[in-house]
Structures are given as structure tokens and as C-alpha cells.
Amino acid sequence: MPSRNILVINCGSSSIKFALIREGQKEFLLHGLAERLGSSASVLHWQQDGQKDSQTLSGGDHRAALTQLLPLVDKAAGGELHAIGHRVVHGGERFNHSCRIDAEVLQAIRDTSPLAPLHNPPNLLGIEAAMAIYPALPHIAVFDTAFHQSLPEYAYRYALPESLYREQHVRRYGFHGTSHRYVSHEAAGMTGLAVDDSNWLSAHLGNGSSTCAIVNGQSRDTSMGLTPLEGLVMGTRSGDVDPNLHSHLVRTLGWSLEKIDHMLNHESGLLGLSGLSNDMRTLEQAREQGHPGASLAIEVFCYRLAKSLAALGCALPRLDGVIFTGGIGENSPLVRNKTVAHLHLLNLALDSEANARCVRGVGGPIHAQGHPRVLVIPTNEELQIAIDTLAILH
Ligand code: ADP
């Protein structure tokens, strides 16, 4: 059978990321981003054969952007597109696997929207637009939460009244599942271990960050919870705070729920701590120039990350390796070094040359000889979505 072409789509509220992937290839045939959708400044950027290009969009919505994308995809795919894989953030308890989208699946994604009000509605917009444009193609949903449906109940339940779980579905779900799954499979391949007989701690560190404990190919615990706010320090998200912070701010400052929500999601994390930026590159440069806020933000980020990895060690029967991935995990020897320095108890230590070498897409082992494995593995969520899509086509 000739290789098939899969289009992968990830829709946000005002953007669409896309990648065209040929079966069996890691390099994308075409990939890019439509951004500022719904505004007069909407624009489509793409990259093909190493060439970058862009085109203004006529102020359109998701459907208009996908329609304008169509000729590019058709050309790059040689007129042969076989399926579309859609990233969906929240699958609730209904989805523990990727699945083909039909009316019932669409309704289930819609029903899960209260759990992910910022993410599932734009994901749905993209799915509906793509289904209208490509009605004859199979459309596959790949959920960020699905990988974590294997958490044991003692890991996913909050210590809250049971009715909140039974009636309101308040529990820990976890996110970044596609990335944690992809890098743990890569780690097994890289080290010659079997996926179903290997144990990993993985740290996906991007604008959003999370850790995951993976046992024999299954997620057993993760740092994000009901929403992606729980857990690690992130670009603009606080991660864990005292749950009484809300009432403290209401009592002392009279803040509204909206204001607190905005502060925790958009003004906190690296940005809040540093008072400078949510971007790790900027903070590393500022730290070198002696900026105290940038230094503190990096210290807190790394300590909290180490603490989370150590805690997730509880979920593993043994440790086959720690994985760093995501923009920061793949590119920051400083963050990896500072994090591992807090993990002497796990006997972790890095080889500084190997650590320095693993940047800009170069992955590999970075641990010092005789110490437990630490790996840098570039993530590729689009590829994992394409792999899932192809598996469902079979
Ligand atoms: P997203 O979660 O939006 O997909 P990414 O995975 O691309 O984000 O990660 C973005 C983060 O990676 C930013 O904080 C950025 O500063 C950081 N990053 C990218 N390159 C480097 C680098 N060379 N050194 C340090 N941090 C980097």
C-alpha cells in the first residue's frame, strides 16, 4: 500500500496550527500556523521544503482559514489526503483512546466543554470546519487527557466531598498526554527497553508544563489536575498555590473571581515571579546580566520541578530514566542542570558536555556515567497524532 498523508490540526481560539505528515516520515511535508483569526490582521504562515512563506487571510474565521489552506495541503500531498487528526484538549472520563469522530463523539466533546471552556470550544470549531470542507475523509480525535485515564483512583481523586466527583466530575485529569506518551515511547526505543516493561518520569516544559510518571506504557500520575493550572510553575500560570489563596484575596483585597482567575493563569508563573517575562530564553539572558527577579523565577521553576519529579517517583516500581522535553526541556541546559542538582536523593547527576550538546532538536542521554538515565527527547505531538490517526485507519 502506498504511504498515506495525514493532516494534523490543532485549533485554538484565534489560531490553527497544522502539519501535513506522510506515513513513515518524521519530517513534515508542510506545516504552519494561521493566527489572529477573526481579526483584520489574520495571517497564514507555512513552511515547506525548508522555505517559509505567508499570506494574509481575509479577516476570516477558522473555516475561512482552512479553506485558504486547502490548495496548499492538496499541492503538498500530491492531491492525496487520507485523513485528518485533530488535537482535542479535554476528553473527560469518556475517552481513554483516540477515536474516529462521529455525531456521538462530537456531542461528547461538546459535553466536556465545561471542564475546558477555553480549549474544547475552539477545538470543536476546527473539527466542524474541517468536516464541512472534507466531508468524505475520516476525522480522528486525539485527546490530551486520554493517556492519563489509566491513573489509579487514589491518584486522580481530590480529597473533597464525593458528590463533587460523582455529580460535577471534579477530579484530576492531567494534560500533555500526547507528548508524555510520545517521548516515553521514544525513550524506550532509544534505550532498547520495551515500552511495556519500562518506567519513566517525564517533564514536558513549554509555556505550559507538566510531569508524568509512566509505568509500562501507562500514565500512573501527573502534575496537572482538573485544569492545566495545577502543578508546576509555568510561563504565566502559578501552578500549585494554597487553595485558601482565593478566599484570602477576596477577604483582604476584595478581588473578584475573574480577577483571581486571570492573575493565576495570565500574570503569575515565570512572568509574575520575574516581573519581566514568561519566556525562559529572556529570563536566562536577564539572569546573566544580574536581574534578581529572573534568577529567582528560574530557581523556583527548577526547585518546584524537582519536587514534582521526586513526588511522582512514588508511582514507579523502579526508575529507567528521567525525560526532558518541550521548548525549555529540549533547549535549556541551565534548567536541566539546576533541576537535577535538587535530585541527589535519586542519585541523579549530569554529564555537563552532553547536557550542553542537547539543544535545538538534538536529543540523547545527558547523565553522568554510573548514574540513572536522564534523556533529552524532542517531542512531536503532531507526529503522535498522525500515528494514532493511521492506527485507527487500519
Ligand atoms: P508551547 O507550550 O507553547 O508549545 P514551547 O514548547 O515551544 O511552548 O516552549 C516555549 C518555551 O521554551 C519558552 O519559555 C521559551 O523561552 C523556551 N525556550 C525555547 N528555546 C529556548 C532556549 N534556547 N533556551 C531556553 N529556553 C528556551
Residues whose N, C-alpha, C, O or C-beta is under 5 A from the ligand:
A	BS01	ADP	L205 G206 N207 G208 N278 D279 M280 R281 G326 G327 I328 N331 S332
